[in-house]
């Protein structure tokens, strides 16, 4: 269904994201499937009542060239992050626990993008990104809402194949660290896991591991013990691998002390881990990835430098200028805590009060050139309204695995927006007639 005719020349992607109001996923059916499946595993409350805005039925359209562009940015960033000169610089300032390189690589990293003016802009790298299995689950309810969507879905892996790709990351982590030894028990660890917003995904991961013959435990870090030798246990059960969802990235709290000790002793495979966060997710790293002279000095090729400078908004430390200079230019920047996650403590400069700004100056913050997200229009309700759009590319071992979208309103991504949440993604060839059959 189209809402209006456009009088200006625009891409098929823009037109579909503005006008198409088709149903990209049967969200009620998805809720029913999750409740039936996860109710047997400890989900006691209906997903729709606790997570009303976790999933959006609105399909998000992305151009094939845009996807190629974001994949190029991922490749360029991975190329630089692999350089010894880069690693020496970022690890020199990292906590001691993050400096040694473990055998595991780090599962379910994400590269998060805005599509400013249709061009991918990398705004953040996360090393413990949530949502992957939730998006795989949504594929079960995805609909071929129009011709372009049907064509795309016909070329994509099945939900079962995507689920296998997710599991393969963990199997590969185990193989890197322990070779052919059988993987017996996986612990999914987070603070007060049952109270986490993405707890339903923890249950999905438990099902994933158990369906492949492993024991799965969902637990808080204080349930872990380390015997000082070679055994990490959870409530007495020997743990082989920890799927680490903690945002205590360097295991600095008292509750995480057993994890820290086991990590140092290589007593269990812990993924993602402190080393990956130091290399990828510390926001200060974007200073280096957007610093042309520094990149040249590290021997980065001109082509890769060009890709990074075009694809990552310039990022600098707050200490690089005076408070007066930052306040005068604040509307051009987005301010983020260097170790931040989930948009916590992040602020658009044009929304800052003087009081909050002074607090930022006392913290460890970076400023990133403001790169507004693109929009997906929602016509439900009294009047059409624009939802902001982020793209999340899940990556393992430098290779993209899954593309997801999040729709929201507000300064930062959230799951509080009517009509928002994780949204089905359709990648299309961006030719003028691609939108005509919607």
LINHU-V788976 format. One record per pair of residues at least 24 apart in sequence whose C-alpha atoms are under 10 Angstrom apart, sorted by sequence separation. I is the first residue (numbers start at 0). J is the second residue. If there is no record, write none. Layout:
# LINHU-V788976
I|J, I|J
This chain:
# LINHU-V788976
30|54, 107|131, 134|158, 135|159, 184|208, 185|209, 193|217, 214|238, 217|241, 248|272, 249|273, 288|312, 289|313, 290|314, 335|359, 339|363, 347|371, 384|408, 387|411, 388|412, 402|426, 29|54, 135|160, 136|161, 183|208, 184|209, 192|217, 193|218, 214|239, 215|240, 216|241, 217|242, 219|244, 220|245, 232|257, 243|268, 248|273, 249|274, 286|311, 288|313, 289|314, 290|315, 326|351, 334|359, 337|362, 338|363, 339|364, 387|412, 132|158, 135|161, 136|162, 182|208, 183|209, 191|217, 192|218, 193|219, 215|241, 216|242, 219|245, 231|257, 232|258, 240|266, 241|267, 242|268, 243|269, 244|270, 245|271, 247|273, 248|274, 285|311, 286|312, 287|313, 288|314, 289|315, 326|352, 336|362, 337|363, 338|364, 26|53, 27|54, 134|161, 135|162, 191|218, 192|219, 231|258, 239|266, 240|267, 241|268, 242|269, 243|270, 244|271, 245|272, 248|275, 249|276, 285|312, 286|313, 287|314, 326|353, 329|356, 336|363, 337|364, 338|365, 26|54, 134|162, 184|212, 185|213, 186|214, 187|215, 188|216, 189|217, 190|218, 191|219, 192|220, 238|266, 239|267, 240|268, 241|269, 242|270, 243|271, 244|272, 248|276, 249|277, 285|313, 286|314, 287|315, 335|363, 336|364, 337|365, 25|54, 26|55, 27|56, 132|161, 183|212, 184|213, 185|214, 186|215, 187|216, 188|217, 189|218, 190|219, 191|220, 231|260, 232|261, 238|267, 239|268, 240|269, 241|270, 242|271, 243|272, 248|277, 285|314, 286|315, 335|364, 336|365, 337|366, 24|54, 25|55, 26|56, 131|161, 132|162, 135|165, 182|212, 183|213, 184|214, 185|215, 186|216, 187|217, 188|218, 189|219, 190|220, 191|221, 220|250, 227|257, 231|261, 237|267, 238|268, 239|269, 240|270, 241|271, 242|272, 284|314, 285|315, 286|316, 326|356, 334|364, 335|365, 336|366, 376|406, 386|416, 391|421, 24|55, 25|56, 26|57, 131|162, 182|213, 183|214, 184|215, 185|216, 186|217, 187|218, 188|219, 189|220, 190|221, 223|254, 224|255, 225|256, 226|257, 229|260, 230|261, 231|262, 241|272, 283|314, 284|315, 285|316, 325|356, 326|357, 334|365, 335|366, 375|406, 386|417, 388|419, 390|421, 23|55, 24|56, 25|57, 181|213, 182|214, 183|215, 184|216, 185|217, 186|218, 187|219, 188|220, 189|221, 220|252, 221|253, 222|254, 223|255, 224|256, 225|257, 228|260, 229|261, 248|280, 282|314, 283|315, 333|365, 334|366, 335|367, 374|406, 375|407, 386|418, 387|419, 388|420, 389|421, 390|422, 22|55, 23|56, 24|57, 132|165, 186|219, 187|220, 188|221, 220|253, 221|254, 222|255, 223|256, 224|257, 225|258, 227|260, 228|261, 248|281, 282|315, 283|316, 332|365, 333|366, 334|367, 374|407, 386|419, 388|421, 22|56, 23|57, 24|58, 76|110, 131|165, 132|166, 186|220, 188|222, 220|254, 221|255, 223|257, 224|258, 225|259, 226|260, 227|261, 230|264, 231|265, 282|316, 322|356, 332|366, 333|367, 334|368, 374|408, 388|422, 390|424, 21|56, 22|57, 23|58, 188|223, 219|254, 220|255, 221|256, 222|257, 223|258, 225|260, 226|261, 229|264, 230|265, 231|266, 232|267, 322|357, 325|360, 331|366, 332|367, 333|368, 334|369, 20|56, 21|57, 22|58, 23|59, 73|109, 219|255, 220|256, 221|257, 224|260, 225|261, 228|264, 229|265, 230|266, 231|267, 331|367, 332|368, 333|369, 20|57, 21|58, 73|110, 186|223, 220|257, 221|258, 224|261, 227|264, 228|265, 229|266, 230|267, 231|268, 329|366, 331|368, 332|369, 333|370, 380|417, 19|57, 20|58, 72|110, 166|204, 204|242, 220|258, 223|261, 228|266, 229|267, 322|360, 330|368, 331|369, 332|370, 333|371, 379|417, 380|418, 19|58, 165|204, 169|208, 225|264, 227|266, 321|360, 329|368, 330|369, 331|370, 371|410, 379|418, 19|59, 70|110, 226|266, 329|369, 377|417, 378|418, 16|57, 19|60, 69|110, 166|207, 201|242, 225|266, 325|366, 377|418, 16|58, 17|59, 69|111, 162|204, 165|207, 166|208, 225|267, 317|359, 318|360, 377|419, 15|58, 16|59, 17|60, 69|112, 201|244, 317|360, 318|361, 15|59, 16|60, 69|113, 163|207, 317|361, 318|362, 375|419, 15|60, 16|61, 69|114, 76|121, 162|207, 166|211, 317|362, 318|363, 14|60, 15|61, 186|232, 317|363, 318|364, 319|365, 12|59, 13|60, 72|119, 186|233, 316|363, 317|364, 318|365, 319|366, 12|60, 13|61, 71|119, 72|120, 73|121, 184|232, 316|364, 317|365, 318|366, 11|60, 12|61, 13|62, 65|114, 69|118, 70|119, 72|121, 184|233, 315|364, 316|365, 317|366, 11|61, 12|62, 68|118, 69|119, 186|236, 315|365, 316|366, 317|367, 11|62, 12|63, 68|119, 69|120, 73|124, 186|237, 314|365, 315|366, 316|367, 10|62, 65|117, 66|118, 67|119, 68|120, 69|121, 184|236, 185|237, 186|238, 192|244, 283|335, 285|337, 314|366, 315|367, 61|114, 64|117, 65|118, 66|119, 184|237, 185|238, 186|239, 187|240, 188|241, 189|242, 192|245, 282|335, 283|336, 284|337, 313|366, 314|367, 315|368, 64|118, 65|119, 183|237, 184|238, 185|239, 186|240, 187|241, 188|242, 189|243, 190|244, 282|336, 283|337, 312|366, 313|367, 314|368, 62|117, 64|119, 183|238, 184|239, 185|240, 186|241, 187|242, 188|243, 189|244, 190|245, 281|336, 282|337, 283|338, 312|367, 313|368, 314|369, 61|117, 182|238, 183|239, 184|240, 185|241, 186|242, 187|243, 188|244, 189|245, 190|246, 281|337, 282|338, 311|367, 312|368, 313|369, 182|239, 183|240, 184|241, 185|242, 186|243, 187|244, 188|245, 189|246, 190|247, 280|337, 281|338, 282|339, 311|368, 312|369, 313|370, 107|165, 181|239, 182|240, 187|245, 189|247, 280|338, 281|339, 282|340, 312|370, 106|165, 280|339, 281|340, 311|370, 106|166, 280|340, 350|410, 106|167, 107|168, 277|338, 106|168, 107|169, 177|239, 276|338, 105|168, 106|169, 347|410, 104|168, 105|169, 133|197, 136|200, 190|254, 346|410, 347|411, 104|169, 106|171, 190|255, 345|410, 346|411, 103|169, 106|172, 133|199, 134|200, 173|239, 189|255, 345|411, 104|171, 105|172, 130|197, 132|199, 133|200, 136|203, 173|240, 103|171, 104|172, 129|197, 132|200, 133|201, 172|240, 342|410, 343|411, 103|172, 104|173, 130|199, 131|200, 132|201, 342|411, 343|412, 102|172, 103|173, 130|200, 132|202, 133|203, 188|258, 341|411, 342|412, 102|173, 103|174, 104|175, 129|200, 130|201, 132|203, 133|204, 169|240, 341|412, 342|413, 102|174, 103|175, 104|176, 129|201, 132|204, 169|241, 341|413, 102|175, 103|176, 131|204, 169|242, 101|175, 102|176, 103|177, 101|176, 102|177, 132|207, 53|130, 333|410, 54|133, 286|365, 53|133, 54|134, 283|363, 285|365, 286|366, 56|137, 282|363, 283|364, 284|365, 285|366, 286|367, 55|137, 185|267, 282|364, 283|365, 285|367, 54|137, 58|141, 185|268, 186|269, 282|365, 283|366, 56|140, 58|142, 185|269, 282|366, 56|141, 58|143, 282|367, 56|142, 58|144, 60|147, 60|148, 176|265, 58|148, 177|267, 248|338, 176|267, 177|268, 247|338, 176|268, 246|338, 175|268, 176|269, 246|339, 173|267, 246|340, 173|268, 246|341, 172|268, 173|269, 172|269, 173|270, 172|270, 169|268, 172|271, 33|133, 169|270, 13|116, 33|136, 13|117, 32|136, 33|137, 12|117, 10|117, 29|136, 30|137, 32|139, 29|137, 32|140, 28|137, 29|138, 29|139, 30|140, 26|137, 28|139, 29|140, 25|137, 28|140, 29|141, 24|137, 25|138, 27|140, 23|137, 24|138, 25|139, 26|140, 23|138, 24|139, 25|140, 26|141, 127|242, 129|244, 24|140, 25|141, 127|243, 128|244, 23|140, 24|141, 25|142, 126|243, 127|244, 23|141, 24|142, 126|244, 127|245, 22|141, 23|142, 24|143, 127|246, 22|142, 23|143, 24|144, 126|246, 21|142, 22|143, 23|144, 127|248, 21|143, 22|144, 23|145, 126|248, 21|144, 22|145, 20|144, 21|145, 19|144, 23|148, 19|145, 106|242, 105|242, 106|243, 105|243, 53|196, 127|270, 128|271, 0|144, 53|197, 126|270, 127|271, 0|145, 126|271, 127|272, 50|196, 126|272, 49|196, 50|197, 126|273, 126|274, 127|275, 50|199, 126|275, 127|276, 125|275, 126|276, 42|193, 97|248, 125|276, 126|277, 41|193, 97|249, 124|276, 126|278, 46|199, 96|249, 97|250, 126|279, 127|280, 95|249, 96|250, 125|279, 126|280, 94|249, 96|251, 124|279, 125|280, 126|281, 42|198, 93|249, 123|279, 124|280, 125|281, 42|199, 94|251, 123|280, 124|281, 125|282, 41|199, 123|281, 124|282, 40|199, 123|282, 42|202, 122|282, 124|284, 38|199, 41|202, 101|262, 124|285, 37|199, 40|202, 101|263, 123|285, 37|200, 39|202, 40|203, 96|259, 102|265, 106|269, 107|270, 108|271, 122|285, 38|202, 96|260, 99|263, 101|265, 105|269, 106|270, 107|271, 121|285, 34|199, 37|202, 40|205, 97|262, 103|268, 104|269, 105|270, 106|271, 33|199, 36|202, 37|203, 40|206, 96|262, 97|263, 102|268, 103|269, 104|270, 105|271, 106|272, 33|200, 36|203, 96|263, 101|268, 102|269, 103|270, 104|271, 105|272, 108|275, 101|269, 103|271, 104|272, 105|273, 108|276, 33|202, 37|206, 101|270, 103|272, 105|274, 106|275, 110|279, 33|203, 36|206, 104|274, 105|275, 109|279, 110|280, 101|272, 103|274, 104|275, 105|276, 108|279, 109|280, 100|272, 101|273, 103|275, 108|280, 100|273, 101|274, 99|273, 100|274, 101|275, 97|272, 98|273, 99|274, 100|275, 96|272, 97|273, 98|274, 96|273, 97|274, 98|275, 95|273, 96|274, 97|275, 94|273, 95|274, 97|276, 98|277, 93|273, 94|274, 97|277, 98|278, 93|274, 96|277, 97|278, 93|276, 94|277, 90|274, 93|277, 92|277, 93|278, 91|277, 121|307, 90|277, 120|307, 89|277, 90|278, 93|281, 120|308, 121|309, 122|310, 123|311, 89|278, 120|309, 121|310, 122|311, 123|312, 88|278, 89|279, 119|309, 120|310, 121|311, 122|312, 86|277, 87|278, 118|309, 119|310, 120|311, 121|312, 122|313, 86|278, 89|281, 118|310, 119|311, 120|312, 122|314, 85|278, 86|279, 89|283, 89|284, 88|284, 81|278, 113|310, 80|278, 89|287, 112|310, 113|311, 80|279, 85|284, 88|287, 112|311, 77|279, 85|287, 76|279, 85|288, 80|284, 79|287, 80|288, 85|293, 76|285, 79|288, 85|294, 84|294, 76|288, 84|296, 85|297, 128|340, 129|341, 75|288, 84|297, 127|340, 128|341, 83|297, 84|298, 125|339, 126|340, 79|294, 82|297, 125|340, 82|298, 124|340, 125|341, 82|299, 123|340, 79|297, 196|414, 79|298, 123|342, 79|299, 78|299, 79|300, 78|300, 75|299, 79|303, 171|395, 172|396, 75|300, 78|303, 79|304, 171|396, 168|394, 75|302, 76|303, 168|395, 75|303, 76|304, 79|307, 165|393, 168|396, 74|303, 75|304, 75|305, 76|306, 165|395, 72|303, 75|306, 76|307, 71|303, 74|306, 75|307, 168|400, 72|305, 73|306, 74|307, 72|306, 73|307, 76|310, 71|306, 72|307, 75|310, 76|311, 165|400, 71|307, 72|308, 164|400, 165|401, 69|306, 72|309, 73|310, 164|401, 68|306, 72|310, 71|310, 72|311, 161|400, 161|401, 69|310, 68|310, 122|367, 122|368, 122|369, 122|370, 121|370, 120|370, 122|372, 120|371, 120|372, 119|372, 116|370, 119|373, 115|370, 116|371, 117|372, 118|373, 114|370, 115|371, 116|372, 117|373, 113|370, 114|371, 115|372, 116|373, 112|370, 113|371, 114|372, 115|373, 113|372, 114|373, 115|374, 112|372, 113|373, 114|374, 131|391, 113|374, 130|391, 131|392, 131|393, 128|391, 130|393, 128|392, 129|393, 128|393, 125|391, 128|394, 135|401, 122|389, 124|391, 126|393, 134|401, 135|402, 123|391, 124|392, 125|393, 126|394, 134|402, 135|403, 121|390, 124|393, 125|394, 131|400, 132|401, 134|403, 120|390, 121|391, 131|401, 133|403, 134|404, 119|390, 131|402, 131|403, 152|424, 130|403, 151|424, 152|425, 113|387, 114|388, 151|425, 152|426, 113|388, 114|389, 150|425, 151|426, 112|388, 113|389, 114|390, 148|424, 149|425, 150|426, 151|427, 112|389, 113|390, 148|425, 150|427, 151|428, 111|389, 112|390, 113|391, 147|425, 148|426, 111|390, 112|391, 147|426, 148|427, 110|390, 111|391, 112|392, 147|427, 109|390, 110|391, 111|392, 141|422, 142|423, 147|428, 109|391, 110|392, 111|393, 141|423, 143|425, 108|391, 109|392, 110|393, 140|423, 141|424, 108|392, 109|393, 110|394, 137|421, 138|422, 107|392, 108|393, 109|394, 137|422, 138|423, 107|393, 108|394, 109|395, 137|423, 138|424, 147|433, 106|393, 107|394, 108|395, 134|421, 146|433, 147|434, 106|394, 107|395, 108|396, 133|421, 134|422, 135|423, 146|434, 147|435, 105|394, 106|395, 107|396, 108|397, 110|399, 134|423, 145|434, 146|435, 147|436, 148|437, 105|395, 106|396, 109|399, 134|424, 145|435, 146|436, 147|437, 104|395, 105|396, 108|399, 109|400, 111|402, 130|421, 145|436, 146|437, 104|396, 107|399, 108|400, 109|401, 110|402, 111|403, 112|404, 145|437, 103|396, 104|397, 107|400, 109|402, 111|404, 144|437, 107|401, 59|374, 60|375, 59|375, 81|397, 58|375, 59|376, 57|375, 57|376, 73|392, 77|396, 78|397, 57|377, 77|397, 69|390, 73|394, 76|397, 77|398, 70|392, 75|397, 69|392, 74|397, 66|390, 70|394, 73|397, 74|398, 73|398, 74|399, 66|392, 73|399, 70|397, 70|398, 59|388, 61|390, 70|399, 69|399, 59|390, 66|402, 61|404, 59|403, 60|404, 59|404, 58|404, 59|405, 59|406, 55|404, 57|406, 55|405, 54|405, 55|406, 53|405, 54|406, 55|407, 53|406, 52|406, 20|375, 52|407, 19|375, 20|376, 16|373, 17|374, 18|375, 19|376, 20|377, 16|374, 17|375, 18|376, 19|377, 20|378, 16|375, 17|376, 18|377, 19|378, 20|379, 55|414, 13|373, 15|375, 16|376, 17|377, 18|378, 53|413, 54|414, 66|426, 13|374, 14|375, 15|376, 16|377, 17|378, 52|413, 53|414, 55|416, 57|418, 65|426, 66|427, 13|375, 14|376, 52|414, 53|415, 55|417, 56|418, 57|419, 59|421, 63|425, 64|426, 65|427, 13|376, 51|414, 52|415, 53|416, 54|417, 55|418, 56|419, 57|420, 58|421, 59|422, 60|423, 61|424, 62|425, 63|426, 64|427, 65|428, 50|414, 51|415, 52|416, 53|417, 54|418, 55|419, 56|420, 57|421, 58|422, 59|423, 60|424, 61|425, 62|426, 63|427, 64|428, 65|429, 18|383, 50|415, 51|416, 52|417, 53|418, 54|419, 55|420, 56|421, 57|422, 58|423, 59|424, 60|425, 61|426, 62|427, 63|428, 64|429, 17|383, 51|417, 52|418, 53|419, 54|420, 55|421, 56|422, 57|423, 58|424, 59|425, 60|426, 61|427, 62|428, 63|429, 17|384, 51|418, 52|419, 53|420, 54|421, 55|422, 56|423, 57|424, 58|425, 59|426, 60|427, 61|428, 62|429, 17|385, 51|419, 52|420, 53|421, 54|422, 55|423, 61|429, 62|430, 16|385, 51|420, 52|421, 53|422, 54|423, 60|429, 50|420, 16|388, 2|378, 2|383, 24|422, 23|422, 24|423, 23|423, 24|424, 22|423, 23|424, 23|425, 12|425, 12|426, 12|427, 19|434, 11|427, 12|428, 13|429, 18|434, 21|437, 11|428, 12|429, 14|431, 20|437, 11|429, 12|430, 15|433, 16|434, 19|437, 10|429, 11|430, 12|431, 14|433, 15|434, 18|437, 10|430, 11|431, 14|434, 15|435, 10|431, 11|432, 12|433, 13|434, 14|435, 9|431, 10|432, 11|433, 12|434, 15|437, 8|431, 10|433, 11|434, 10|434, 11|435, 1|434, 1|435, 1|436, 0|436, 1|437, 0|437
